[in-house]
Amino acid sequence: MIKIKNLVKQYGRLTAVDNLTLDINDNEVFGLLGSNGAGKTTTIHMLATLLKPTSGTATVNGYDIVSQSSKVRSSIGIVFQAPSSDDMLTGFENLHLHAMLYSVPRHARSKRIDEVLELVGLADRKKDQVKTYSGGMRRRLEIARGLLHKPKVMFLDEPTLGLDPASRESMWKYVKRLVEEEKVTIILTTHYMEEADMLCDRIGIIDKGKIVALDTPAGLKAGLGGDIIRIKTKTPDADKMISRFDFVQKIERADGFLVLSVNNAKRALPVLLQAIEAESAEFASPTLNDVFIQLTGRNIKEQAEGGFMERYAKFD
Amino acid sequence: MQSSISVEDHLAKIYAIWLREFKVFLREKSRLVASTFTPILWLFVIGSGLGSANPSTVPGVDYQQFIFPGIVSMSIIFTSVFYGSYIIWDRKFDFLKSVMVAPVSRGSVFVGKSLGGMTTSLIQAAILLAIGAAIGIQFTPLSLLQDVAVILLMSFGLTSLGLALGSYMYSLEGFQMIVSFVVFPLFFLSGALFPLDNLPSWLGVLTMADPATYGVDAMRNAMLGVGSHPAGLDFAVLTAYTAALGFFGIYSFGRMKAV
């Protein structure tokens, strides 16, 4: 659906996107994960034809992002980092405006607007001015707006940035629904690990404008050696009994504990506990955060979040 | 066939953008009240005040009536050029980005927004024309037609100017500069408040360069029959300025950065 080849964006001496090459498949949810300033938004803006690349090419839905920008625009929907609806207009009016801008046929407009509002749970607020909406509702309206013209590709740029935890969870619910109900390829940028983990089929970790890792969330974590299980047991020859299971990759003894590396601790543990008699058992899974630290040497959560004020400050 | 569909499509998108501007205008009534109040203040305070001190600006014409076409122009100048600041608001609140990422040409965005500005100016001018009738301006169908033509030309040209300038600016504070260096000179040099016939030569040259001069003069010709130039010349120059400013606007929107 999207083919990116040697894409570069430079601002003066700063290279925001550094020779990026990436293919995104049809109907997958692809996550671009990285800290602020890693080049996520710049990449999205180039793919959405809002920025011209310094060099390199990309196609979206088979159209070149520079020479066929109008066709690219008709193929995509986008949710920007900051809500961009007109808050003097009602939810319906905002969607109606965009339905006209995207040439949704007149007779289909109202029906499609109702459909997308229903999808994001805003049907009962469609006649209210957007300025009365909460932050989460505004984001959902943006998703609805992006879907109006049935795009092939949907970009979600930090869809939950600045939302409170409850709104964030409801946002995830709607994104999942979107995946189920609309046939659309989704590219999502985020610097929330759990968000990427929960929503994405594949994740590209981007650092300093380069993709440093590309795999499924499980694959990325498995790269760190899988889950760790610690069992305290009195069963003699526990090691031997356990080594029968092929899901056990490594067995060590430490401080009277058996320490096992397994692919999936949640499935492995019940099996192990039937085989041996355990006094205590615990397990830990590597998180995407562990993956990120290993790849970049930095903790993503230590980065400033880049609130509204910071982003508006950039304009002045 | 292909091209007729595409023209229809462009028009639908222009309409969509105009409709949004118009709805916002209807909902921000304070905007209309504030921007109509200032010209009325000028008309009555300056018109009556200076009128009582210097009754013989143009023989046979009351000073308040004499400046009336100038005050209508003032309302158009202020409203239209200020309209450019809305493009900065749209950018600040990312609305502009959401329009730029849609399959709409920059030209259509420009025309839609200009029509929005023209509508605002036209409504204000209509209120002022009604007040004009109340202070004794005699309108005929022909003079009214000429006035409306002037108002449409001026408001399109000056909205284009405002939008073009706004497209290069990123802060509303910067737009304040436009007020000092564009809006007030356009107004003061237009002959809105004084006759053009016996000016010192430096001032005469400056007034001739001001597009608003020809709007004021055309309306003075139409309403009072006391213009400084022939009406045909006024219309010709005004049309030329309007076309040039329109192209400047389209060019500027084409160059405008999306993000």
HADDOCK unambig.tbl for C-alpha pairs under 7 A between the chains (distance, minus, plus):
assign (segid A and resid 48 and name CA) (segid B and resid 101 and name CA) 6.82 0.50 0.50
assign (segid A and resid 50 and name CA) (segid B and resid 101 and name CA) 6.52 0.50 0.50
assign (segid A and resid 50 and name CA) (segid B and resid 258 and name CA) 5.55 0.50 0.50
assign (segid A and resid 50 and name CA) (segid B and resid 259 and name CA) 6.47 0.50 0.50
assign (segid A and resid 70 and name CA) (segid B and resid 103 and name CA) 5.39 0.50 0.50
assign (segid A and resid 73 and name CA) (segid B and resid 101 and name CA) 6.20 0.50 0.50
assign (segid A and resid 73 and name CA) (segid B and resid 102 and name CA) 5.79 0.50 0.50
assign (segid A and resid 73 and name CA) (segid B and resid 103 and name CA) 5.38 0.50 0.50
assign (segid A and resid 74 and name CA) (segid B and resid 102 and name CA) 7.00 0.50 0.50
assign (segid A and resid 74 and name CA) (segid B and resid 103 and name CA) 5.79 0.50 0.50
assign (segid A and resid 84 and name CA) (segid B and resid 93 and name CA) 5.98 0.50 0.50
assign (segid A and resid 84 and name CA) (segid B and resid 94 and name CA) 4.69 0.50 0.50
assign (segid A and resid 84 and name CA) (segid B and resid 95 and name CA) 4.53 0.50 0.50
assign (segid A and resid 84 and name CA) (segid B and resid 98 and name CA) 6.35 0.50 0.50
assign (segid A and resid 85 and name CA) (segid B and resid 95 and name CA) 5.81 0.50 0.50
assign (segid A and resid 86 and name CA) (segid B and resid 95 and name CA) 6.44 0.50 0.50
assign (segid A and resid 88 and name CA) (segid B and resid 24 and name CA) 6.09 0.50 0.50
assign (segid A and resid 97 and name CA) (segid B and resid 16 and name CA) 5.57 0.50 0.50
assign (segid A and resid 100 and name CA) (segid B and resid 12 and name CA) 6.69 0.50 0.50
assign (segid A and resid 100 and name CA) (segid B and resid 13 and name CA) 5.98 0.50 0.50
assign (segid A and resid 100 and name CA) (segid B and resid 16 and name CA) 6.16 0.50 0.50
assign (segid A and resid 101 and name CA) (segid B and resid 13 and name CA) 5.19 0.50 0.50
assign (segid A and resid 101 and name CA) (segid B and resid 16 and name CA) 6.86 0.50 0.50
assign (segid A and resid 101 and name CA) (segid B and resid 102 and name CA) 6.45 0.50 0.50
assign (segid A and resid 101 and name CA) (segid B and resid 103 and name CA) 6.82 0.50 0.50
assign (segid A and resid 101 and name CA) (segid B and resid 104 and name CA) 6.42 0.50 0.50
assign (segid A and resid 102 and name CA) (segid B and resid 102 and name CA) 6.40 0.50 0.50
assign (segid A and resid 102 and name CA) (segid B and resid 103 and name CA) 6.22 0.50 0.50
assign (segid A and resid 315 and name CA) (segid B and resid 170 and name CA) 6.11 0.50 0.50
assign (segid A and resid 316 and name CA) (segid B and resid 170 and name CA) 6.48 0.50 0.50
assign (segid A and resid 316 and name CA) (segid B and resid 171 and name CA) 5.91 0.50 0.50
